[in-house]
Amino acid sequence: MTEYLVKRPLARAPIHPGEILREEILPSIALSVPEAAQRLGVSHRELHRVLACTHPVTTEMALRIGKLVGNGPELWLRMQQACDLWQAKRRLKDELAGIMPVG
């Protein structure tokens, strides 16, 4: 999987890592959700929440996914961090505007 670094703010939300796992990874390795959950050592419900993009990829889940697909946890954590940061910036926009930087 090729990584691309984004050097400008995104106008739209970054893609949730669960969507990439659901749409790209699992089909390419021919695993169903129950099979993937079993291999990852998590419940079907826990994996489904990540795939539905309603729950974040935790550090533990990133370790599991990275091991399963062979690309390590860092990529999955960076994707989740990008989503979290984008959402937090939008949610705190007004509050952040009122904070005056030092120096």
C-alpha positions as CSV (number, residue, x, y, z in Angstrom):
1,M,0.0,0.0,0.0
2,T,1.5,3.4,-1.0
3,E,1.4,6.2,1.5
4,Y,0.9,9.8,0.4
5,L,1.7,12.7,2.7
6,V,-0.8,15.5,2.7
7,K,0.8,19.0,3.2
8,R,-2.3,21.1,3.1
9,P,-5.5,21.0,5.2
10,L,-8.2,18.8,3.8
11,A,-11.6,20.4,2.9
12,R,-13.2,17.0,3.5
13,A,-12.8,14.4,6.2
14,P,-10.0,11.9,5.8
15,I,-11.1,8.4,5.0
16,H,-11.7,6.3,8.2
17,P,-9.3,3.4,8.3
18,G,-12.3,1.1,8.9
19,E,-13.6,2.0,5.4
20,I,-10.3,1.1,3.8
21,L,-10.2,-2.2,5.7
22,R,-13.8,-2.9,4.6
23,E,-13.6,-1.8,1.0
24,E,-10.0,-2.5,0.0
25,I,-8.2,-4.9,2.3
26,L,-10.6,-7.6,3.3
27,P,-11.9,-8.1,-0.3
28,S,-8.3,-8.2,-1.6
29,I,-7.3,-10.9,0.9
30,A,-10.6,-12.7,0.5
31,L,-11.6,-12.7,4.1
32,S,-15.2,-12.4,5.4
33,V,-15.8,-10.3,8.5
34,P,-16.2,-13.3,10.8
35,E,-13.0,-14.9,9.4
36,A,-11.1,-11.6,9.8
37,A,-12.4,-11.2,13.4
38,Q,-11.4,-14.7,14.3
39,R,-7.9,-14.2,12.8
40,L,-7.6,-10.8,14.6
41,G,-8.7,-12.3,17.9
42,V,-11.6,-9.9,18.4
43,S,-15.3,-10.2,18.4
44,H,-17.3,-9.9,15.3
45,R,-19.1,-7.0,16.9
46,E,-15.9,-5.1,17.7
47,L,-14.6,-5.5,14.1
48,H,-18.0,-4.5,12.6
49,R,-17.9,-1.3,14.6
50,V,-14.5,-0.4,13.1
51,L,-15.7,-1.4,9.6
52,A,-18.8,0.7,10.0
53,C,-16.6,3.7,10.9
54,T,-18.5,4.2,14.2
55,H,-15.5,3.3,16.4
56,P,-11.8,4.3,16.1
57,V,-9.0,1.9,15.3
58,T,-7.3,1.7,18.7
59,T,-3.6,1.0,19.3
60,E,-4.4,-2.6,20.0
61,M,-6.6,-3.0,16.9
62,A,-3.9,-1.3,14.8
63,L,-1.4,-3.9,16.1
64,R,-3.7,-6.7,15.1
65,I,-4.6,-5.3,11.7
66,G,-1.0,-4.4,10.9
67,K,0.1,-8.0,11.8
68,L,-2.8,-9.5,9.7
69,V,-2.1,-7.6,6.6
70,G,1.7,-7.3,7.1
71,N,2.1,-3.5,7.0
72,G,2.5,-2.8,10.7
73,P,0.3,-0.6,13.1
74,E,1.8,2.8,12.3
75,L,-0.2,3.3,9.0
76,W,-3.5,2.4,10.7
77,L,-2.8,4.7,13.6
78,R,-1.8,7.6,11.4
79,M,-5.0,7.2,9.4
80,Q,-7.1,7.2,12.6
81,Q,-5.2,10.2,13.9
82,A,-5.9,12.1,10.7
83,C,-9.6,11.4,11.2
84,D,-9.6,12.3,14.9
85,L,-7.6,15.5,14.3
86,W,-9.8,16.7,11.4
87,Q,-13.0,16.1,13.5
88,A,-11.5,17.8,16.6
89,K,-10.4,20.9,14.6
90,R,-13.9,21.3,13.2
91,R,-15.6,20.7,16.6
92,L,-13.3,23.2,18.4
93,K,-13.0,25.8,15.6
94,D,-14.6,28.6,17.6
95,E,-12.7,27.8,20.8
96,L,-9.4,27.6,19.1
97,A,-10.0,30.9,17.4
98,G,-10.1,32.5,20.8
99,I,-6.8,31.2,22.0
100,M,-4.0,33.6,21.5
101,P,-0.6,32.0,20.9
102,V,2.4,33.0,23.1
103,G,5.3,34.8,21.4
